[in-house]
Amino acid sequence: MAAAVPLSLCKSPNFLIPSTCLGSSSFLRNAHVDPFKRSAEFRRYREKMNSREKRGIAYGMLLPVDPWAPNVDSQSIASQLFAFSLFPYIGFLYFITKSKSAPKLTLFGFYFLLAFVGATIPAGIYAKVRYGTSLSNVDWLHGGAESLLTLTNLFIVLGLREALRKAAGGKEKSTTNPGIKEDN
């Protein structure tokens, strides 16, 4: 025989507030009544948030993007972040080139990453126009672009390996036979 469930467990919890209502202080004051009720105040709040001057902006956040908006997709945000990431990377290239501390092949690998970026952008556009989908869904284009990234990684690693071998080679000469003095 099933036990009876107390009525207090069947009520809507008072602590749950729809995420679209968090900006309205007057709505929050009356939230203890029933936070899910579509009151006139809630409708006015939604109309205010959907007005032309405030559409798509979540105030109080870092980015002026409404993450729940139907017209914002992850691909558009990703492409904006991808484009913005080039500025710090170019700064990195400037300072690593200026320092002259990186091995030549490694430095070439870091610059070769720009070839990957340069090939990925037209390949993504071609995939969108020709196939109507993103680059990651067209295997032969995506594989070709990623092969440039693989070459980039190989250049960086081989350059660093060469530098480590040179550094270890210089130390090995002087430490192989510590008892024998070298004549110059």
N, C-alpha and C positions, 0 to 999 in steps of 0.2 A: 504494500500500500504506500503510495507516494505521500510525502509530507507536504503540508500546506506551506506555500511561500508567503512570507509577510508582505503586505502591500507596500511597505517602505522600500522594498527592493525592486518594485516594479515601476517606480516613478523615474522620470528623467532626472539624472544627476544635476545638481546645481552648479558644479564646477566646470561643466563642459560648455564652452561658448564657441559658436561658429567663428572660424579664423577670419572671416570677412568683417566681423563686427568689432575687432579689437581696437580700432581707432576711435570709436564713438564712446565718449565717457558717459553721456547720459544713457546710452543703451546699456552700458555695463552696470550702472547704478540699479537698473530695473532687471538685471539678468537673473536675480534670484527668483523672480516670479516664474518664468518659463523661458529659458534662453533660446529655444527653438521655435517659439511662436512668431509668426510673421505679422508683427504689429505695424501700425502706421509709421512709427518711429523707425523701425527697421527698414521699411520700404523707402522712406525719405533718405536714410543713410545710404542705401544701395544706389538710389538715383544720384545722390551727390557724388558717390565714388565712380559712377559710370558716366558722369557728365564729361563733356568734351575736354574741358580744361584739366581734369584729373585722371583721364583714362590712361591706364597702363603704368601708373606710377604708384609704388608702395612707399609712402613717406616714412622716414625714420630708418631706412635700410641703406646699405652702402650703394647698391645699384638702383637706378630708376627703372625697375622692371617689376611688373606684377606677375609673380610666378604662376598665378592661377588663371591668367588671361588665356583665352582660347587661341589667340593669334600669335603667341610667343611659343616657339618650339626650341628644343635643345640645340638643334643644328644652327639656328641663327645666332644663339648665344655663343656656341662653340666657335663659329667662324669669326665672331668679333673678338673673342679671347685669343684666338689663333693670330689674328692680325695684330693685336695689341702686344702679343708676346715677342714680336720681332724687334721692338724697340729695346727692351733689356738685353736681348741676345746680341744685337749690333753693338751695344755698349760693352758687353762681355768681350766680343771680338776685338774691339778697339783696345781695351785694356790688356788683353792677353798678347796682342801683337806688340803693343808699346812696351810691355815688360820684357820681351825677348827671352822669356824663361821656358817657353813651351818648345818641344821638339818640332822640327819643320813638318814632319809627316802628320803629327797630331794637329798642328795648326792648320794644315791643309784639310784635315778631316773636319775640323770645326767650320771652316769656310765651305766645305763641300755640303754641309747640312743645308746651306742656302740653295744649293742645286736641288736637293730633295724638296724644299719648300717651293722653289720655282717650278718644279715638275708636277707637284701635287695640285697646285691651284688650277692649271689648265686641265689636268686630268679629271679633277672634280667637276669642273664646268662641263667638260665633254660628257661625263657620266650622267649629269643632270639633264643635259639637252638631248643626248642620244638615247639614253635608256630610261630617263625619268626617275632616277633614284640617286642615292648618294654614292660616293666613290667606294665606300667600304662594301657595297653590295655588288660591285662589278669586279669579279675576281682577277681578270687579266690586267685591268688597269691598276687595281689596288696592289697586286703583286709586283708590277713594274715599278710603282712608286716606292713601295717598301724595300725593293732591292737597292734603291739609292740610299735608303737609310741604313741598310746592312753594310754597304760600302763605306758609308760615313763612320760607322762603328768600327769597322776593320781598320780604316786609316788611323783613327784615334788610338786604338789599342796597339797596333803595330808600332806607331810612333812612340808611345809610352814604353813599350817593351824594349825598343831600341835604346831609348834613353836610360832605362834601368840597366841594360847590359853594359852600356858604356860606363855608367857610374860604378857598377860592380867590377868591371874589367880593370879600371884604374886602381881600385883598392886591392884586387887580387895580386897584382904585381908586387906590391910592397908587403903583403901579409902571407904569401905562400911559404916562404922560408925566412922566418924572422931571425934565425941564427946566422944567416949569411949576409955579410955587408956588401952592398953594391958599390962598384967603382964607377965613377963618372969621369 
